[in-house]
Amino acid sequence: MKPRRRSIAGRDQRASAFSAILMRLCESVGALGAALVDAEGETVDYAGIMDPFDIKVAAAEWVVVMSLLRSSRIPNWPETEMVFLRGARKTFFIQTMAENYAIVMQLLPHA
């Protein structure tokens, strides 16, 4: 029996080479959506079963949060590379990468 593939949400931009990688990431961790985003909050590409607008906005907002952490005067916060926030309604994972890019994922609540 083949594993059931999740359906992909409608896209509002052309898929890139990152689309398939992000979709495999979503499938492997059970994420609702994932986005590759630059330092300015612009989504390079995304994948998942959630609305494209929602994952793009979430990614842009989390890049702002990471920017605030990196400019913080609180010890150790400027070195933050990963944030995992578990919530009652949504869970988010943010991982910074080289060249000021980041991966932002929205997961199931309490994930």
ZADREN-559432 format. One record per atom (N, C-alpha, C, CB): residue number from 1; x, z, y; atom name. Coordinates in steps of 0.2 Angstrom, whole numbers. Atoms other than C-alpha are relative to their C-alpha. Glycine has a CB too. Layout:
# residues N
balo pos NUM x X z Z y Y site CA .
...
//
This chain:
# residues 111
balo pos 1 x 4 z 0 y -6 site N .
balo pos 1 x 0 z 0 y 0 site CA .
balo pos 1 x 4 z 0 y 6 site C .
balo pos 1 x -5 z 6 y 0 site CB .
balo pos 2 x -4 z 0 y -6 site N .
balo pos 2 x 7 z -5 y 17 site CA .
balo pos 2 x -2 z 5 y 5 site C .
balo pos 2 x -1 z -7 y 3 site CB .
balo pos 3 x 2 z -5 y -5 site N .
balo pos 3 x 8 z 8 y 31 site CA .
balo pos 3 x -4 z -4 y 5 site C .
balo pos 3 x 6 z 3 y 3 site CB .
balo pos 4 x 5 z 3 y -5 site N .
balo pos 4 x -6 z 4 y 44 site CA .
balo pos 4 x 4 z 0 y 7 site C .
balo pos 4 x -6 z 4 y 0 site CB .
balo pos 5 x -3 z 0 y -6 site N .
balo pos 5 x 1 z -2 y 60 site CA .
balo pos 5 x -5 z 1 y 6 site C .
balo pos 5 x 3 z -8 y 1 site CB .
balo pos 6 x 5 z -2 y -6 site N .
balo pos 6 x -6 z 4 y 77 site CA .
balo pos 6 x -1 z -6 y 4 site C .
balo pos 6 x 4 z 6 y 4 site CB .
balo pos 7 x 1 z 6 y -4 site N .
balo pos 7 x -14 z -8 y 88 site CA .
balo pos 7 x 3 z 1 y 7 site C .
balo pos 7 x -8 z -1 y 1 site CB .
balo pos 8 x -4 z 0 y -6 site N .
balo pos 8 x -5 z -13 y 104 site CA .
balo pos 8 x -5 z -1 y 6 site C .
balo pos 8 x 5 z -5 y 0 site CB .
balo pos 9 x 4 z 0 y -6 site N .
balo pos 9 x -13 z -10 y 121 site CA .
balo pos 9 x 1 z -7 y 3 site C .
balo pos 9 x 1 z 5 y 5 site CB .
balo pos 10 x -1 z 6 y -3 site N .
balo pos 10 x -16 z -26 y 131 site CA .
balo pos 10 x 6 z 0 y 5 site C .
balo pos 10 x -7 z -2 y 4 site CB .
balo pos 11 x -6 z 0 y -4 site N .
balo pos 11 x -1 z -31 y 141 site CA .
balo pos 11 x -1 z -3 y 7 site C .
balo pos 11 x 6 z -3 y -3 site CB .
balo pos 12 x 1 z 3 y -7 site N .
balo pos 12 x 0 z -35 y 160 site CA .
balo pos 12 x 6 z -3 y 2 site C .
balo pos 12 x -2 z 6 y 5 site CB .
balo pos 13 x -6 z 4 y -1 site N .
balo pos 13 x 17 z -42 y 159 site CA .
balo pos 13 x 3 z -3 y -6 site C .
balo pos 13 x 6 z 5 y 4 site CB .
balo pos 14 x -2 z 3 y 6 site N .
balo pos 14 x 27 z -53 y 147 site CA .
balo pos 14 x 5 z 5 y -3 site C .
balo pos 14 x 4 z -6 y 2 site CB .
balo pos 15 x -4 z -4 y 4 site N .
balo pos 15 x 35 z -44 y 133 site CA .
balo pos 15 x 8 z -2 y 0 site C .
balo pos 15 x -2 z 0 y -7 site CB .
balo pos 16 x -7 z 1 y 0 site N .
balo pos 16 x 54 z -42 y 133 site CA .
balo pos 16 x 3 z 2 y -7 site C .
balo pos 16 x 4 z 3 y 6 site CB .
balo pos 17 x -3 z -2 y 6 site N .
balo pos 17 x 67 z -39 y 120 site CA .
balo pos 17 x -1 z 8 y -2 site C .
balo pos 17 x 8 z -1 y 0 site CB .
balo pos 18 x 1 z -7 y 1 site N .
balo pos 18 x 64 z -20 y 123 site CA .
balo pos 18 x -7 z 2 y -3 site C .
balo pos 18 x 1 z 3 y 7 site CB .
balo pos 19 x 7 z -2 y 3 site N .
balo pos 19 x 45 z -21 y 118 site CA .
balo pos 19 x 0 z 2 y -7 site C .
balo pos 19 x -4 z -6 y 2 site CB .
balo pos 20 x 0 z -1 y 7 site N .
balo pos 20 x 48 z -22 y 100 site CA .
balo pos 20 x 3 z 7 y -2 site C .
balo pos 20 x 3 z -5 y -4 site CB .
balo pos 21 x -4 z -6 y 1 site N .
balo pos 21 x 61 z -8 y 101 site CA .
balo pos 21 x -4 z 6 y 2 site C .
balo pos 21 x 6 z 0 y 4 site CB .
balo pos 22 x 4 z -5 y -2 site N .
balo pos 22 x 49 z 3 y 111 site CA .
balo pos 22 x -6 z 1 y -4 site C .
balo pos 22 x -2 z -1 y 7 site CB .
balo pos 23 x 5 z -1 y 5 site N .
balo pos 23 x 35 z 0 y 99 site CA .
balo pos 23 x 2 z 3 y -6 site C .
balo pos 23 x -3 z -7 y -1 site CB .
balo pos 24 x -2 z -3 y 6 site N .
balo pos 24 x 45 z 5 y 84 site CA .
balo pos 24 x 1 z 7 y 2 site C .
balo pos 24 x 7 z -3 y -2 site CB .
balo pos 25 x -1 z -7 y -2 site N .
balo pos 25 x 50 z 21 y 94 site CA .
balo pos 25 x -7 z 3 y 0 site C .
balo pos 25 x 3 z 0 y 7 site CB .
balo pos 26 x 7 z -3 y 0 site N .
balo pos 26 x 31 z 24 y 97 site CA .
balo pos 26 x -2 z 2 y -7 site C .
balo pos 26 x -5 z -4 y 4 site CB .
balo pos 27 x 3 z -1 y 7 site N .
balo pos 27 x 27 z 22 y 79 site CA .
balo pos 27 x 4 z 5 y -4 site C .
balo pos 27 x 1 z -7 y -4 site CB .
balo pos 28 x -4 z -4 y 4 site N .
balo pos 28 x 41 z 32 y 72 site CA .
balo pos 28 x -1 z 8 y 2 site C .
balo pos 28 x 8 z -1 y 1 site CB .
balo pos 29 x 1 z -7 y -2 site N .
balo pos 29 x 37 z 48 y 83 site CA .
balo pos 29 x -7 z 1 y 1 site C .
balo pos 29 x 4 z 1 y 6 site CB .
balo pos 30 x 8 z -1 y -1 site N .
balo pos 30 x 18 z 45 y 85 site CA .
balo pos 30 x -1 z 1 y 7 site C .
balo pos 30 x -2 z 7 y -3 site CB .
balo pos 31 x 1 z 0 y -7 site N .
balo pos 31 x 20 z 42 y 104 site CA .
balo pos 31 x -6 z -4 y 1 site C .
balo pos 31 x 6 z -2 y 4 site CB .
balo pos 32 x 5 z 4 y -3 site N .
balo pos 32 x 5 z 35 y 113 site CA .
balo pos 32 x 2 z -6 y 4 site C .
balo pos 32 x -5 z 4 y 4 site CB .
balo pos 33 x -3 z 6 y -4 site N .
balo pos 33 x 16 z 25 y 124 site CA .
balo pos 33 x 7 z 2 y 2 site C .
balo pos 33 x -4 z -1 y 7 site CB .
balo pos 34 x -7 z -1 y -2 site N .
balo pos 34 x 34 z 23 y 129 site CA .
balo pos 34 x 2 z -5 y 5 site C .
balo pos 34 x 5 z 0 y -6 site CB .
balo pos 35 x -2 z 5 y -5 site N .
balo pos 35 x 42 z 15 y 144 site CA .
balo pos 35 x 8 z 1 y 2 site C .
balo pos 35 x -4 z 1 y 7 site CB .
balo pos 36 x -7 z 0 y -2 site N .
balo pos 36 x 60 z 10 y 149 site CA .
balo pos 36 x -1 z -1 y 8 site C .
balo pos 36 x 4 z -5 y -3 site CB .
balo pos 37 x 1 z 0 y -8 site N .
balo pos 37 x 61 z 14 y 168 site CA .
balo pos 37 x 7 z 1 y 3 site C .
balo pos 37 x -5 z 5 y 2 site CB .
balo pos 38 x -7 z -1 y -4 site N .
balo pos 38 x 75 z 12 y 181 site CA .
balo pos 38 x -1 z 6 y 5 site C .
balo pos 38 x 1 z -7 y 4 site CB .
balo pos 39 x 0 z -6 y -5 site N .
balo pos 39 x 80 z 25 y 194 site CA .
balo pos 39 x -5 z 0 y 5 site C .
balo pos 39 x 7 z 0 y 2 site CB .
balo pos 40 x 5 z 0 y -6 site N .
balo pos 40 x 68 z 19 y 207 site CA .
balo pos 40 x -7 z 0 y -3 site C .
balo pos 40 x 1 z -7 y 3 site CB .
balo pos 41 x 7 z -1 y 3 site N .
balo pos 41 x 53 z 21 y 195 site CA .
balo pos 41 x -3 z -6 y -2 site C .
balo pos 41 x -4 z 4 y 5 site CB .
balo pos 42 x 2 z 6 y 2 site N .
balo pos 42 x 51 z 3 y 191 site CA .
balo pos 42 x 0 z -1 y -8 site C .
balo pos 42 x 4 z -6 y 3 site CB .
balo pos 43 x 0 z 1 y 7 site N .
balo pos 43 x 46 z 0 y 173 site CA .
balo pos 43 x 3 z -7 y -2 site C .
balo pos 43 x -7 z 0 y -3 site CB .
balo pos 44 x -3 z 6 y 3 site N .
balo pos 44 x 57 z -13 y 164 site CA .
balo pos 44 x -4 z -3 y -5 site C .
balo pos 44 x 7 z 2 y -2 site CB .
balo pos 45 x 5 z 2 y 5 site N .
balo pos 45 x 46 z -13 y 149 site CA .
balo pos 45 x -3 z 6 y -3 site C .
balo pos 45 x 4 z -4 y -6 site CB .
balo pos 46 x 3 z -5 y 3 site N .
balo pos 46 x 34 z -3 y 139 site CA .
balo pos 46 x -4 z -2 y -6 site C .
balo pos 46 x -6 z 3 y 5 site CB .
balo pos 47 x 4 z 2 y 6 site N .
balo pos 47 x 24 z -2 y 123 site CA .
balo pos 47 x -4 z 6 y -2 site C .
balo pos 47 x 5 z -1 y -6 site CB .
balo pos 48 x 4 z -6 y 3 site N .
balo pos 48 x 11 z 9 y 114 site CA .
balo pos 48 x -7 z -3 y 0 site C .
balo pos 48 x 1 z 5 y 5 site CB .
balo pos 49 x 7 z 1 y 1 site N .
balo pos 49 x -8 z 10 y 112 site CA .
balo pos 49 x -4 z 2 y 7 site C .
balo pos 49 x -2 z 4 y -6 site CB .
balo pos 50 x 3 z -2 y -7 site N .
balo pos 50 x -11 z 17 y 130 site CA .
balo pos 50 x -1 z -5 y 5 site C .
balo pos 50 x 3 z 7 y 2 site CB .
balo pos 51 x 0 z 5 y -5 site N .
balo pos 51 x -16 z 8 y 145 site CA .
balo pos 51 x 7 z -1 y 4 site C .
balo pos 51 x -6 z 2 y 5 site CB .
balo pos 52 x -6 z 1 y -3 site N .
balo pos 52 x -1 z 0 y 153 site CA .
balo pos 52 x 1 z 3 y 7 site C .
balo pos 52 x 1 z -8 y 1 site CB .
balo pos 53 x 0 z -3 y -6 site N .
balo pos 53 x -5 z 6 y 170 site CA .
balo pos 53 x 2 z 8 y -1 site C .
balo pos 53 x -7 z 0 y 4 site CB .
balo pos 54 x -1 z -7 y 1 site N .
balo pos 54 x -5 z 24 y 164 site CA .
balo pos 54 x 7 z 2 y -2 site C .
balo pos 54 x -5 z 3 y -6 site CB .
balo pos 55 x -7 z -2 y 2 site N .
balo pos 55 x 12 z 24 y 155 site CA .
balo pos 55 x 5 z -2 y 6 site C .
balo pos 55 x 2 z -4 y -6 site CB .
balo pos 56 x -4 z 2 y -5 site N .
balo pos 56 x 19 z 15 y 170 site CA .
balo pos 56 x 0 z 5 y 6 site C .
balo pos 56 x -2 z -7 y 3 site CB .
balo pos 57 x 0 z -5 y -5 site N .
balo pos 57 x 13 z 28 y 182 site CA .
balo pos 57 x 3 z 6 y -2 site C .
balo pos 57 x -8 z 1 y 2 site CB .
balo pos 58 x -3 z -6 y 3 site N .
balo pos 58 x 18 z 42 y 171 site CA .
balo pos 58 x 8 z -1 y 0 site C .
balo pos 58 x -2 z 1 y -7 site CB .
balo pos 59 x -7 z 2 y 0 site N .
balo pos 59 x 36 z 34 y 169 site CA .
balo pos 59 x 3 z 1 y 7 site C .
balo pos 59 x 1 z -6 y -3 site CB .
balo pos 60 x -2 z -1 y -7 site N .
balo pos 60 x 37 z 33 y 188 site CA .
balo pos 60 x 0 z 7 y 3 site C .
balo pos 60 x -4 z -5 y 5 site CB .
balo pos 61 x 0 z -7 y -2 site N .
balo pos 61 x 32 z 51 y 191 site CA .
balo pos 61 x 5 z 4 y -3 site C .
balo pos 61 x -7 z 3 y -2 site CB .
balo pos 62 x -5 z -4 y 4 site N .
balo pos 62 x 44 z 58 y 178 site CA .
balo pos 62 x 7 z -2 y 3 site C .
balo pos 62 x 0 z -1 y -7 site CB .
balo pos 63 x -6 z 2 y -3 site N .
balo pos 63 x 58 z 48 y 186 site CA .
balo pos 63 x 1 z 4 y 6 site C .
balo pos 63 x 1 z -8 y 1 site CB .
balo pos 64 x 0 z -4 y -6 site N .
balo pos 64 x 54 z 57 y 202 site CA .
balo pos 64 x 2 z 7 y -2 site C .
balo pos 64 x -6 z 0 y 4 site CB .
balo pos 65 x -2 z -7 y 2 site N .
balo pos 65 x 55 z 74 y 193 site CA .
balo pos 65 x 7 z 0 y -2 site C .
balo pos 65 x -5 z 2 y -6 site CB .
balo pos 66 x -7 z 0 y 2 site N .
balo pos 66 x 71 z 70 y 185 site CA .
balo pos 66 x 5 z -1 y 6 site C .
balo pos 66 x 2 z -6 y -5 site CB .
balo pos 67 x -4 z 0 y -6 site N .
balo pos 67 x 78 z 65 y 202 site CA .
balo pos 67 x 0 z 7 y 4 site C .
balo pos 67 x -3 z -6 y 5 site CB .
balo pos 68 x 0 z -7 y -3 site N .
balo pos 68 x 73 z 82 y 209 site CA .
balo pos 68 x 4 z 5 y -4 site C .
balo pos 68 x -8 z 2 y 1 site CB .
balo pos 69 x -4 z -5 y 4 site N .
balo pos 69 x 81 z 91 y 195 site CA .
balo pos 69 x 7 z -1 y 1 site C .
balo pos 69 x -2 z -1 y -8 site CB .
balo pos 70 x -7 z 2 y -1 site N .
balo pos 70 x 97 z 81 y 198 site CA .
balo pos 70 x 3 z 2 y 7 site C .
balo pos 70 x 1 z -7 y -2 site CB .
balo pos 71 x -2 z -1 y -7 site N .
balo pos 71 x 97 z 85 y 216 site CA .
balo pos 71 x -1 z 8 y 1 site C .
balo pos 71 x -4 z -4 y 5 site CB .
balo pos 72 x 1 z -7 y -1 site N .
balo pos 72 x 93 z 104 y 213 site CA .
balo pos 72 x 7 z 4 y 1 site C .
balo pos 72 x -4 z 2 y -6 site CB .
balo pos 73 x -6 z -5 y -1 site N .
balo pos 73 x 105 z 118 y 219 site CA .
balo pos 73 x 0 z 5 y -6 site C .
balo pos 73 x -1 z 3 y 7 site CB .
balo pos 74 x 0 z -5 y 5 site N .
balo pos 74 x 100 z 128 y 204 site CA .
balo pos 74 x 5 z -1 y -6 site C .
balo pos 74 x -8 z 1 y -4 site CB .
balo pos 75 x -5 z 1 y 4 site N .
balo pos 75 x 114 z 130 y 192 site CA .
balo pos 75 x -2 z -3 y -7 site C .
balo pos 75 x 4 z 6 y -2 site CB .
balo pos 76 x 1 z 4 y 6 site N .
balo pos 76 x 114 z 118 y 177 site CA .
balo pos 76 x -6 z -5 y 0 site C .
balo pos 76 x -2 z 5 y -6 site CB .
balo pos 77 x 5 z 5 y -1 site N .
balo pos 77 x 99 z 108 y 183 site CA .
balo pos 77 x 2 z -7 y 1 site C .
balo pos 77 x -5 z 3 y 5 site CB .
balo pos 78 x -2 z 7 y -1 site N .
balo pos 78 x 108 z 94 y 190 site CA .
balo pos 78 x 3 z -4 y -6 site C .
balo pos 78 x 6 z 0 y 5 site CB .
balo pos 79 x -3 z 4 y 6 site N .
balo pos 79 x 116 z 90 y 173 site CA .
balo pos 79 x -6 z -1 y -5 site C .
balo pos 79 x 5 z 5 y -4 site CB .
balo pos 80 x 6 z 1 y 5 site N .
balo pos 80 x 98 z 89 y 165 site CA .
balo pos 80 x 0 z -7 y -2 site C .
balo pos 80 x -6 z 2 y 3 site CB .
balo pos 81 x 1 z 6 y 2 site N .
balo pos 81 x 97 z 74 y 154 site CA .
balo pos 81 x -6 z -2 y -4 site C .
balo pos 81 x 6 z -2 y -5 site CB .
balo pos 82 x 6 z 1 y 4 site N .
balo pos 82 x 81 z 77 y 144 site CA .
balo pos 82 x -5 z 6 y 2 site C .
balo pos 82 x 2 z 1 y -8 site CB .
balo pos 83 x 5 z -4 y -1 site N .
balo pos 83 x 65 z 85 y 147 site CA .
balo pos 83 x -6 z -1 y -5 site C .
balo pos 83 x -3 z 0 y 8 site CB .
balo pos 84 x 6 z 1 y 5 site N .
balo pos 84 x 51 z 89 y 134 site CA .
balo pos 84 x -5 z 5 y 3 site C .
balo pos 84 x 3 z 2 y -7 site CB .
balo pos 85 x 5 z -4 y -2 site N .
balo pos 85 x 35 z 96 y 141 site CA .
balo pos 85 x -6 z -1 y -4 site C .
balo pos 85 x -2 z -2 y 8 site CB .
balo pos 86 x 6 z 0 y 5 site N .
balo pos 86 x 21 z 101 y 129 site CA .
balo pos 86 x -5 z 3 y 4 site C .
balo pos 86 x 2 z 4 y -6 site CB .
balo pos 87 x 6 z -2 y -4 site N .
balo pos 87 x 4 z 103 y 137 site CA .
balo pos 87 x -6 z 0 y -5 site C .
balo pos 87 x -1 z -4 y 6 site CB .
balo pos 88 x 7 z 0 y 4 site N .
balo pos 88 x -14 z 106 y 131 site CA .
balo pos 88 x -3 z -7 y 0 site C .
balo pos 88 x -4 z 5 y 3 site CB .
balo pos 89 x 3 z 7 y 0 site N .
balo pos 89 x -19 z 88 y 136 site CA .
balo pos 89 x 5 z -5 y -1 site C .
balo pos 89 x -4 z -1 y 6 site CB .
balo pos 90 x -5 z 6 y 1 site N .
balo pos 90 x -3 z 78 y 136 site CA .
balo pos 90 x 7 z 4 y -1 site C .
balo pos 90 x 0 z -4 y 6 site CB .
balo pos 91 x -7 z -2 y 1 site N .
balo pos 91 x 15 z 80 y 130 site CA .
balo pos 91 x 4 z -6 y 2 site C .
balo pos 91 x 1 z 2 y -7 site CB .
balo pos 92 x -4 z 5 y -2 site N .
balo pos 92 x 29 z 71 y 138 site CA .
balo pos 92 x 7 z 1 y -2 site C .
balo pos 92 x 0 z -1 y 8 site CB .
balo pos 93 x -7 z 0 y 2 site N .
balo pos 93 x 47 z 67 y 133 site CA .
balo pos 93 x 4 z -5 y 5 site C .
balo pos 93 x 2 z -1 y -7 site CB .
balo pos 94 x -4 z 5 y -5 site N .
balo pos 94 x 60 z 60 y 146 site CA .
balo pos 94 x 7 z 1 y -2 site C .
balo pos 94 x -1 z 2 y 7 site CB .
balo pos 95 x -7 z 0 y 2 site N .
balo pos 95 x 78 z 55 y 141 site CA .
balo pos 95 x 3 z -4 y 5 site C .
balo pos 95 x 1 z -2 y -7 site CB .
balo pos 96 x -4 z 4 y -4 site N .
balo pos 96 x 90 z 49 y 154 site CA .
balo pos 96 x 5 z -4 y -4 site C .
balo pos 96 x 3 z 4 y 6 site CB .
balo pos 97 x -5 z 4 y 3 site N .
balo pos 97 x 102 z 35 y 149 site CA .
balo pos 97 x 5 z -3 y 5 site C .
balo pos 97 x -4 z -6 y -3 site CB .
balo pos 98 x -6 z 2 y -5 site N .
balo pos 98 x 117 z 26 y 156 site CA .
balo pos 98 x -3 z -5 y 5 site C .
balo pos 98 x 5 z -4 y -5 site CB .
balo pos 99 x 2 z 5 y -5 site N .
balo pos 99 x 115 z 15 y 171 site CA .
balo pos 99 x -6 z 2 y 4 site C .
balo pos 99 x -1 z -7 y -2 site CB .
balo pos 100 x 6 z -3 y -3 site N .
balo pos 100 x 102 z 27 y 178 site CA .
balo pos 100 x -7 z -3 y -2 site C .
balo pos 100 x 0 z -2 y 8 site CB .
balo pos 101 x 7 z 2 y 3 site N .
balo pos 101 x 88 z 21 y 166 site CA .
balo pos 101 x -2 z 6 y -4 site C .
balo pos 101 x 1 z -6 y -5 site CB .
balo pos 102 x 2 z -6 y 4 site N .
balo pos 102 x 77 z 33 y 157 site CA .
balo pos 102 x -6 z -3 y -5 site C .
balo pos 102 x -3 z 5 y 4 site CB .
balo pos 103 x 5 z 2 y 5 site N .
balo pos 103 x 65 z 32 y 142 site CA .
balo pos 103 x -5 z 6 y 1 site C .
balo pos 103 x 2 z 0 y -8 site CB .
balo pos 104 x 5 z -5 y -1 site N .
balo pos 104 x 48 z 41 y 145 site CA .
balo pos 104 x -5 z -1 y -5 site C .
balo pos 104 x -3 z -1 y 8 site CB .
balo pos 105 x 5 z 1 y 5 site N .
balo pos 105 x 36 z 44 y 131 site CA .
balo pos 105 x -6 z 5 y 1 site C .
balo pos 105 x 3 z 1 y -7 site CB .
balo pos 106 x 6 z -4 y 0 site N .
balo pos 106 x 18 z 51 y 131 site CA .
balo pos 106 x -2 z 1 y -7 site C .
balo pos 106 x -6 z -3 y 4 site CB .
balo pos 107 x 2 z -2 y 7 site N .
balo pos 107 x 14 z 60 y 115 site CA .
balo pos 107 x -6 z 4 y 0 site C .
balo pos 107 x 6 z 5 y -3 site CB .
balo pos 108 x 6 z -4 y 1 site N .
balo pos 108 x -1 z 69 y 108 site CA .
balo pos 108 x 1 z 7 y 3 site C .
balo pos 108 x -2 z 0 y -8 site CB .
balo pos 109 x 0 z -7 y -2 site N .
balo pos 109 x -6 z 86 y 115 site CA .
balo pos 109 x 4 z 4 y -5 site C .
balo pos 109 x -7 z 2 y 2 site CB .
balo pos 110 x -4 z -5 y 4 site N .
balo pos 110 x 5 z 100 y 108 site CA .
balo pos 110 x 5 z -3 y -5 site C .
balo pos 110 x -5 z 4 y -4 site CB .
balo pos 111 x -5 z 3 y 5 site N .
balo pos 111 x 17 z 88 y 100 site CA .
balo pos 111 x 7 z 3 y 0 site C .
balo pos 111 x 1 z -8 y 2 site CB .
//
